[in-house]
Every structure is written in structure tokens, then in C-alpha cells.
Amino acid sequence: MSFFRILLLAAFSALTLAGCATAPPEGVRPVTGFEVNRYLGQWYEIARLDHSFERGMSDVQAVYQLQEDGSVKVINRGYNTRRQAWQEAIGRALFLGDSTVGSLKVSFFGPFYGGYHVIALDPDYRWSLVSGPDRDYLWILARDKTLPGEVRERLLSQAQALGFATDKLIWVEQNRADQP
């Protein structure tokens, strides 16, 4: 089992055991009108709040694939700069309720789930703002390795207004030519 996956498992297990693993943070609302088929495919991690399970990772990507049972296969991969190696974790996401609401729970290990809430989404599904179960978890994702400055500023303003510590975001390098 990869180091990256072990860290993801530990983080999501801790979230679950904390008792608030799947609900969005208070005052944060997932998007409605969500279309999972448009969200599928590859996303690049543009920025994130720091977590032990992604610390030292660059070139982080997520791939979402719809499964026959309606769940979503999640493939997270990134380059561990300390180990000088690609690492990958595979998980499963389920909608918390109506599939037209961007609120899911994701597990990288058995019954332990963490919240995954799409709280802002480009009408063309080019970028998204995602929170976890509390304000310690925030990601900016995009279909491309970079994000236009005006979009970046709009997402930062929105996240800050929702109480996220945007000054602590880590801007993820997406420079490696040897991406899998």
C-alpha cells in the first residue's frame, strides 16, 4: 500500500471518527443542479489547504469515473517530492442524497467516509471549489493545469466569505512532464 494512500486513509478515518465526516461545514451549501456525468474525468488540483495526507505532493490530479452501481470511482495521484515518486490512492464516492446536489462522501478505506462538497462550479464544468466536512479542508480544482486570474480571485473571495483561511492555501505545482 502506498504512503500516499495510507495517509489518505488515516485522514479520512480521523474525520469519520470525529463524528462530522460527511456533512458540509455550517453555513456552506453545496451546488444544486449538479450533473455528475459532466463532472467525471480528470481534474488538476490548483490549490488546497494543507493536510498531512497531501503534504509534499505536487502535480496532484483526481480522476472521477461513474460505476455501474451509481457510485463514483475516485483516483487521486500526485508526485511525492520527498520520495521522488508518483503515488496513487483509489476510493469510492457516494451521493449523500439527491444526485443533483454536489454533496458526496468519499472513502479510501472500507466504511470510513469523509465529506466532499462542491460549493462552487463553473457552468461549463471547467473549475470547482470543494470543501470537506469543516473549514480545514478546501480545494480548488480545474480541468487545466492553470486557472485564469479573474477566476482565481473570484474563488478566493467566495471561499474567504465562507470562512475558509484562503491565506493558508498551498498553490500546487503542475510542472512535471512525466505525469502518468
Backbone as CSV, one residue per row, in Angstrom:
resi,resn,N_x,N_y,N_z,CA_x,CA_y,CA_z,C_x,C_y,C_z
1,MET,0.859,-1.172,0.000,0.000,0.000,0.000,0.905,1.235,0.000
2,SER,0.600,2.213,-0.821,1.456,3.388,-0.955,1.346,4.296,0.266
3,PHE,2.402,5.035,0.505,2.442,6.015,1.589,1.307,7.020,1.443
4,PHE,1.064,7.497,0.219,0.001,8.464,-0.063,-1.348,7.884,0.340
5,ARG,-1.587,6.631,-0.010,-2.871,6.006,0.315,-3.030,5.827,1.820
6,ILE,-1.973,5.435,2.493,-2.046,5.271,3.942,-2.398,6.597,4.606
7,LEU,-1.781,7.667,4.139,-2.084,8.979,4.706,-3.524,9.383,4.422
8,LEU,-4.005,9.118,3.208,-5.403,9.421,2.889,-6.347,8.625,3.784
9,LEU,-6.026,7.363,3.974,-6.873,6.522,4.817,-6.913,7.048,6.239
10,ALA,-5.765,7.402,6.758,-5.705,7.910,8.128,-6.494,9.203,8.271
11,ALA,-6.350,10.089,7.308,-7.048,11.375,7.376,-8.558,11.187,7.325
12,PHE,-9.033,10.404,6.380,-10.473,10.210,6.268,-11.020,9.388,7.435
13,SER,-10.233,8.469,7.967,-10.671,7.725,9.145,-10.833,8.661,10.333
14,ALA,-9.882,9.559,10.501,-9.965,10.520,11.600,-11.192,11.410,11.456
15,LEU,-11.479,11.834,10.234,-12.662,12.665,10.003,-13.931,11.918,10.379
16,THR,-13.999,10.668,10.007,-15.181,9.868,10.304,-15.347,9.694,11.805
17,LEU,-14.259,9.378,12.470,-14.339,9.163,13.903,-14.658,10.444,14.656
18,ALA,-14.399,11.582,14.053,-14.712,12.861,14.689,-16.212,13.115,14.715
19,GLY,-16.988,12.351,13.980,-18.439,12.457,14.046,-19.053,13.427,13.058
20,CYS,-18.253,14.123,12.279,-18.822,15.091,11.325,-18.206,14.867,9.956
21,ALA,-18.053,13.622,9.608,-17.279,13.279,8.427,-17.942,13.615,7.109
22,THR,-19.248,13.707,7.055,-19.851,13.848,5.734,-20.620,15.136,5.508
23,ALA,-21.172,15.732,6.513,-21.958,16.956,6.316,-21.044,18.123,5.948
24,PRO,-21.540,19.061,5.149,-20.722,20.241,4.843,-20.592,21.126,6.082
25,PRO,-19.602,22.008,6.095,-19.470,22.931,7.222,-20.729,23.785,7.375
26,GLU,-21.009,24.197,8.587,-22.172,25.042,8.840,-22.084,26.310,7.995
27,GLY,-23.182,26.641,7.330,-23.235,27.842,6.504,-22.692,27.675,5.099
28,VAL,-22.187,26.493,4.773,-21.646,26.209,3.437,-22.643,25.310,2.717
29,ARG,-23.047,25.718,1.537,-24.065,24.977,0.788,-23.476,24.392,-0.494
30,PRO,-23.664,23.099,-0.707,-23.234,22.501,-1.974,-24.066,23.047,-3.132
31,VAL,-23.496,22.980,-4.320,-24.209,23.454,-5.506,-25.406,22.550,-5.790
32,THR,-26.418,23.136,-6.408,-27.570,22.377,-6.883,-27.523,22.389,-8.412
33,GLY,-28.296,21.526,-9.024,-28.238,21.395,-10.479,-26.982,20.666,-10.927
34,PHE,-26.364,19.933,-10.003,-25.129,19.198,-10.268,-25.400,18.055,-11.246
35,GLU,-24.520,17.900,-12.230,-24.634,16.816,-13.212,-23.365,15.977,-13.153
36,VAL,-23.469,14.823,-12.506,-22.289,14.000,-12.281,-21.587,13.632,-13.583
37,ASN,-22.332,13.370,-14.647,-21.693,12.983,-15.910,-20.794,14.080,-16.465
38,ARG,-21.120,15.327,-16.184,-20.281,16.443,-16.636,-19.067,16.629,-15.729
39,TYR,-19.161,16.147,-14.492,-18.073,16.294,-13.524,-17.015,15.193,-13.684
40,LEU,-17.381,14.105,-14.327,-16.465,12.977,-14.494,-15.243,13.388,-15.300
41,GLY,-14.186,12.596,-15.162,-12.968,12.850,-15.918,-11.865,13.400,-15.036
42,GLN,-10.888,13.991,-15.686,-9.679,14.442,-15.000,-9.778,15.891,-14.540
43,TRP,-9.298,16.120,-13.312,-9.202,17.447,-12.718,-7.790,17.624,-12.158
44,TYR,-7.279,18.839,-12.239,-5.991,19.178,-11.639,-6.239,19.950,-10.350
45,GLU,-5.456,19.637,-9.347,-5.547,20.376,-8.092,-4.741,21.664,-8.246
46,ILE,-5.436,22.783,-8.179,-4.799,24.091,-8.324,-4.300,24.586,-6.971
47,ALA,-5.119,24.422,-5.942,-4.753,24.865,-4.593,-5.469,23.999,-3.571
48,ARG,-4.906,23.967,-2.356,-5.509,23.201,-1.260,-5.054,23.786,0.067
49,LEU,-5.855,23.548,1.078,-5.386,23.782,2.432,-4.511,22.597,2.815
50,ASP,-3.520,22.844,3.634,-2.527,21.824,3.970,-3.127,20.695,4.803
51,HIS,-2.727,19.462,4.468,-3.112,18.257,5.201,-1.925,17.318,5.201
52,SER,-1.835,16.507,6.216,-0.732,15.552,6.273,-0.773,14.583,5.096
53,PHE,-1.975,14.228,4.624,-2.066,13.220,3.568,-1.692,13.740,2.187
54,GLU,-1.508,15.064,2.032,-1.052,15.598,0.745,0.239,16.397,0.887
55,ARG,0.773,16.472,2.082,1.965,17.277,2.324,3.111,16.798,1.434
56,GLY,3.770,17.747,0.781,4.896,17.429,-0.084,4.502,16.928,-1.461
57,MET,3.215,16.979,-1.783,2.759,16.469,-3.074,2.654,17.605,-4.087
58,SER,3.137,17.341,-5.280,2.954,18.256,-6.406,2.192,17.514,-7.493
59,ASP,1.785,18.240,-8.500,1.163,17.635,-9.683,-0.011,16.723,-9.320
60,VAL,-0.801,17.142,-8.348,-1.915,16.323,-7.869,-3.074,16.409,-8.857
61,GLN,-3.635,15.245,-9.146,-4.765,15.125,-10.070,-5.816,14.213,-9.449
62,ALA,-7.038,14.386,-9.880,-8.120,13.478,-9.500,-8.852,13.078,-10.771
63,VAL,-9.197,11.811,-10.853,-9.992,11.303,-11.968,-11.238,10.662,-11.368
64,TYR,-12.393,11.050,-11.904,-13.676,10.541,-11.423,-14.317,9.712,-12.529
65,GLN,-14.744,8.484,-12.161,-15.354,7.565,-13.124,-16.647,7.003,-12.536
66,LEU,-17.746,7.128,-13.277,-19.029,6.601,-12.822,-19.018,5.078,-12.916
67,GLN,-19.498,4.425,-11.867,-19.557,2.976,-11.814,-20.993,2.506,-12.063
68,GLU,-21.148,1.243,-12.405,-22.473,0.693,-12.715,-23.458,0.831,-11.565
69,ASP,-22.958,0.784,-10.327,-23.849,0.873,-9.166,-24.203,2.311,-8.792
70,GLY,-23.765,3.280,-9.593,-24.061,4.685,-9.325,-23.022,5.386,-8.478
71,SER,-22.085,4.634,-7.935,-21.001,5.261,-7.174,-19.988,5.864,-8.149
72,VAL,-19.080,6.639,-7.607,-18.046,7.271,-8.419,-16.689,6.765,-7.945
73,LYS,-15.934,6.196,-8.862,-14.567,5.784,-8.553,-13.704,7.035,-8.550
74,VAL,-12.886,7.176,-7.503,-12.010,8.331,-7.348,-10.572,7.835,-7.414
75,ILE,-9.813,8.375,-8.349,-8.397,8.035,-8.459,-7.615,9.321,-8.214
76,ASN,-6.956,9.391,-7.058,-6.117,10.540,-6.735,-4.666,10.141,-6.943
77,ARG,-3.925,11.004,-7.616,-2.497,10.729,-7.783,-1.732,12.031,-7.690
78,GLY,-0.498,11.900,-7.256,0.362,13.062,-7.154,1.807,12.625,-7.049
79,TYR,2.679,13.594,-7.171,4.110,13.315,-7.105,4.612,13.692,-5.720
80,ASN,5.167,12.705,-5.013,5.724,12.932,-3.689,7.140,13.460,-3.869
81,THR,7.324,14.736,-3.577,8.619,15.371,-3.833,9.706,14.859,-2.896
82,ARG,9.347,14.387,-1.715,10.357,13.839,-0.795,10.825,12.461,-1.250
83,ARG,9.881,11.639,-1.696,10.220,10.277,-2.127,10.619,10.201,-3.597
84,GLN,10.369,11.295,-4.322,10.668,11.340,-5.753,9.949,10.216,-6.501
85,ALA,8.645,10.083,-6.208,7.865,9.006,-6.828,6.398,9.417,-6.927
86,TRP,5.725,8.877,-7.950,4.281,9.060,-8.097,3.578,8.163,-7.097
87,GLN,2.482,8.662,-6.522,1.680,7.877,-5.597,0.219,8.003,-5.991
88,GLU,-0.526,6.959,-5.717,-1.927,6.915,-6.133,-2.782,6.303,-5.033
89,ALA,-3.987,6.829,-4.888,-4.979,6.276,-3.965,-6.296,6.158,-4.724
90,ILE,-6.982,5.039,-4.536,-8.253,4.800,-5.214,-9.352,4.712,-4.164
91,GLY,-10.420,5.450,-4.410,-11.528,5.477,-3.467,-12.866,5.373,-4.165
92,ARG,-13.906,5.519,-3.359,-15.281,5.404,-3.851,-16.101,6.526,-3.232
93,ALA,-16.869,7.210,-4.063,-17.723,8.299,-3.586,-19.187,7.946,-3.821
94,LEU,-20.019,8.361,-2.881,-21.464,8.149,-2.946,-22.161,9.469,-2.658
95,PHE,-23.261,9.714,-3.334,-24.041,10.914,-3.054,-24.666,10.794,-1.671
96,LEU,-24.713,11.912,-0.961,-25.342,11.931,0.362,-26.860,11.952,0.267
97,GLY,-27.363,12.355,-0.863,-28.811,12.423,-1.077,-29.063,12.519,-2.560
98,ASP,-29.798,13.529,-2.949,-30.138,13.776,-4.348,-28.865,13.959,-5.180
99,SER,-28.763,13.253,-6.284,-27.564,13.330,-7.130,-27.456,14.643,-7.898
100,THR,-28.451,15.509,-7.783,-28.341,16.833,-8.404,-27.797,17.873,-7.419
101,VAL,-27.393,17.399,-6.247,-26.733,18.252,-5.254,-25.290,17.770,-5.145
102,GLY,-24.341,18.680,-5.243,-22.920,18.318,-5.250,-22.385,17.990,-3.875
103,SER,-23.001,17.051,-3.206,-22.611,16.660,-1.856,-22.450,15.149,-1.808
104,LEU,-21.203,14.719,-1.607,-20.890,13.294,-1.607,-20.073,12.947,-0.372
105,LYS,-19.937,11.655,-0.153,-18.996,11.163,0.840,-18.035,10.254,0.096
106,VAL,-16.764,10.314,0.474,-15.751,9.536,-0.227,-14.971,8.698,0.777
107,SER,-14.644,7.488,0.362,-13.876,6.582,1.207,-12.698,6.026,0.426
108,PHE,-11.562,6.011,1.079,-10.389,5.346,0.530,-10.083,4.084,1.328
109,PHE,-10.973,3.780,2.285,-10.794,2.591,3.110,-12.119,2.204,3.744
110,GLY,-12.687,1.119,3.266,-13.855,0.499,3.882,-14.968,1.440,4.287
111,PRO,-15.395,1.340,5.540,-16.571,2.096,5.976,-16.270,3.537,6.390
112,PHE,-15.043,3.977,6.259,-14.665,5.314,6.705,-14.824,6.314,5.572
113,TYR,-15.710,7.291,5.766,-16.018,8.273,4.728,-15.722,9.682,5.206
114,GLY,-15.359,10.528,4.265,-15.196,11.952,4.518,-16.056,12.725,3.541
115,GLY,-16.480,13.909,3.934,-17.325,14.726,3.077,-16.579,15.313,1.893
116,TYR,-17.268,15.413,0.773,-16.763,16.023,-0.463,-17.908,16.869,-0.993
117,HIS,-17.765,18.192,-0.872,-18.867,19.091,-1.200,-18.429,20.104,-2.251
118,VAL,-19.046,20.041,-3.413,-18.779,21.009,-4.476,-19.570,22.260,-4.109
119,ILE,-18.849,23.332,-3.755,-19.529,24.532,-3.256,-19.523,25.674,-4.271
120,ALA,-18.775,25.518,-5.338,-18.832,26.452,-6.473,-18.411,25.664,-7.702
121,LEU,-19.066,25.946,-8.817,-18.818,25.163,-10.022,-19.047,26.023,-11.254
122,ASP,-18.075,26.001,-12.133,-18.199,26.712,-13.401,-19.371,26.133,-14.195
123,PRO,-20.170,26.982,-14.848,-21.290,26.472,-15.652,-20.849,25.471,-16.720
124,ASP,-19.608,25.602,-17.193,-19.077,24.673,-18.193,-18.228,23.562,-17.571
125,TYR,-18.244,23.469,-16.243,-17.503,22.436,-15.518,-16.004,22.508,-15.815
126,ARG,-15.455,23.736,-15.853,-14.024,23.951,-16.086,-13.257,24.088,-14.777
127,TRP,-13.923,24.471,-13.704,-13.304,24.595,-12.382,-14.340,24.302,-11.301
128,SER,-13.861,23.951,-10.121,-14.757,23.747,-8.985,-14.042,24.111,-7.691
129,LEU,-14.835,24.472,-6.713,-14.365,24.753,-5.363,-14.988,23.685,-4.483
130,VAL,-14.154,22.943,-3.751,-14.609,21.776,-2.999,-14.207,21.921,-1.536
131,SER,-15.150,21.632,-0.648,-14.828,21.625,0.783,-15.000,20.216,1.322
132,GLY,-14.378,19.999,2.452,-14.590,18.780,3.208,-15.670,19.024,4.244
133,PRO,-15.624,18.296,5.367,-16.665,18.414,6.383,-16.507,19.627,7.303
134,ASP,-15.366,20.301,7.218,-15.176,21.512,8.010,-14.293,22.477,7.226
135,ARG,-14.005,23.618,7.810,-13.275,24.661,7.086,-11.768,24.421,7.036
136,ASP,-11.319,23.268,7.512,-9.909,22.902,7.389,-9.614,22.224,6.054
137,TYR,-10.636,21.942,5.283,-10.486,21.221,4.021,-11.080,22.037,2.890
138,LEU,-10.225,22.424,1.947,-10.665,23.203,0.793,-9.739,22.903,-0.374
139,TRP,-10.332,22.729,-1.536,-9.570,22.502,-2.755,-10.129,23.368,-3.876
140,ILE,-9.242,23.850,-4.722,-9.628,24.470,-5.989,-9.155,23.511,-7.070
141,LEU,-10.084,23.044,-7.894,-9.786,22.095,-8.967,-10.103,22.736,-10.307
142,ALA,-9.395,22.290,-11.343,-9.655,22.807,-12.691,-9.356,21.723,-13.711
143,ARG,-9.960,21.859,-14.862,-9.715,20.915,-15.959,-8.347,21.140,-16.589
144,ASP,-7.821,22.340,-16.440,-6.499,22.678,-16.966,-5.533,22.860,-15.800
145,LYS,-4.244,22.866,-16.094,-3.225,22.984,-15.052,-3.134,24.380,-14.455
146,THR,-3.755,25.345,-15.093,-3.754,26.717,-14.587,-5.185,27.239,-14.579
147,LEU,-5.366,28.324,-13.859,-6.683,28.932,-13.721,-6.547,30.415,-14.046
148,PRO,-7.425,30.969,-14.872,-7.346,32.407,-15.164,-7.383,33.233,-13.873
149,GLY,-6.617,34.313,-13.849,-6.506,35.145,-12.661,-7.825,35.635,-12.115
150,GLU,-8.749,36.037,-12.995,-10.031,36.556,-12.517,-10.865,35.458,-11.858
151,VAL,-10.758,34.229,-12.361,-11.478,33.106,-11.749,-10.863,32.798,-10.388
152,ARG,-9.553,32.776,-10.348,-8.837,32.525,-9.092,-9.276,33.529,-8.021
153,GLU,-9.295,34.802,-8.362,-9.669,35.839,-7.398,-11.125,35.699,-6.953
154,ARG,-12.004,35.353,-7.867,-13.417,35.157,-7.524,-13.587,33.986,-6.552
155,LEU,-12.880,32.883,-6.808,-12.973,31.724,-5.925,-12.371,32.023,-4.557
156,LEU,-11.266,32.757,-4.539,-10.665,33.138,-3.260,-11.621,34.008,-2.448
157,SER,-12.254,34.963,-3.104,-13.214,35.840,-2.415,-14.388,35.043,-1.872
158,GLN,-14.897,34.121,-2.679,-16.030,33.309,-2.239,-15.638,32.439,-1.047
159,ALA,-14.485,31.791,-1.132,-14.039,30.922,-0.040,-13.791,31.731,1.234
160,GLN,-13.192,32.888,1.086,-12.931,33.738,2.249,-14.246,34.184,2.894
161,ALA,-15.224,34.552,2.086,-16.532,34.967,2.609,-17.226,33.827,3.363
162,LEU,-16.909,32.589,3.013,-17.484,31.423,3.685,-16.690,31.012,4.922
163,GLY,-15.612,31.744,5.213,-14.843,31.482,6.427,-13.639,30.585,6.268
164,PHE,-13.226,30.299,5.047,-12.034,29.488,4.826,-10.787,30.367,4.897
165,ALA,-9.697,29.819,5.404,-8.435,30.549,5.555,-7.676,30.538,4.231
166,THR,-8.096,31.376,3.310,-7.508,31.370,1.968,-6.044,31.801,1.971
167,ASP,-5.618,32.517,2.999,-4.214,32.917,3.093,-3.306,31.720,3.369
168,LYS,-3.882,30.592,3.747,-3.101,29.387,4.025,-3.138,28.379,2.870
169,LEU,-3.754,28.753,1.772,-3.800,27.837,0.628,-2.406,27.566,0.092
170,ILE,-2.195,26.339,-0.311,-0.966,25.930,-0.988,-1.289,25.862,-2.469
171,TRP,-0.514,26.571,-3.275,-0.724,26.575,-4.724,0.113,25.447,-5.307
172,VAL,-0.546,24.496,-5.893,0.069,23.232,-6.303,0.803,23.393,-7.628
173,GLU,2.051,22.969,-7.638,2.818,22.968,-8.885,2.288,21.871,-9.793
174,GLN,2.162,22.198,-11.064,1.714,21.236,-12.080,2.712,21.289,-13.236
175,ASN,3.974,20.973,-12.940,5.056,21.165,-13.913,5.652,19.888,-14.481
176,ARG,5.384,18.754,-13.903,6.087,17.534,-14.314,5.637,17.076,-15.698
177,ALA,6.619,16.755,-16.509,6.339,16.270,-17.864,6.042,14.771,-17.866
178,ASP,6.396,14.075,-16.790,6.237,12.614,-16.745,4.962,12.189,-16.024
179,GLN,3.920,13.021,-16.076,2.671,12.657,-15.405,2.088,11.391,-16.020
180,PRO,1.616,10.490,-15.145,1.029,9.243,-15.671,-0.274,9.489,-16.402
